[in-house]
Amino acid sequence: ARIINFRDKLGGFYTVFQVAETFGLPDSTFQKIKQYLKVQPAAVKKININTATVDELKAHPYLKWAIANPIVAYRKEHGPFLKIDDIKKVMVVTEEVYNKIVPYLSIY
């Protein structure tokens, strides 16, 4: 149930290794089940960073308030993002954060 809940909050898994991030899932259990797991990266639910509210962004497990608020503030000040990697211009979006969230982002 925790895996399904985490998947739903994320909007889908884009890699099997995200399952290991599930709260309360022991690594030993993940190691036993990972060979049976399949993901559908094309089915990942996208968030439009040009229209999403702070609340919509912060609902995503990888986009807490400390990241969501500056994204919306930057958009209000500079206008819509023209390409997804423009989100790197937001100071709090480090390369690590970007790599983690990019599969969930869209600009349309």
Protein Blocks (a to p, Z undefined) as FASTA:
>chain_A
ZZmmmmmmnopafbfklmmmpghiafklmmmmmmmpccdfklpccddfklpcfklmmmpm
klcfklmmmmmmmmmmnopafbfklmmmpmklcfklmmmmmmmgcfZZ
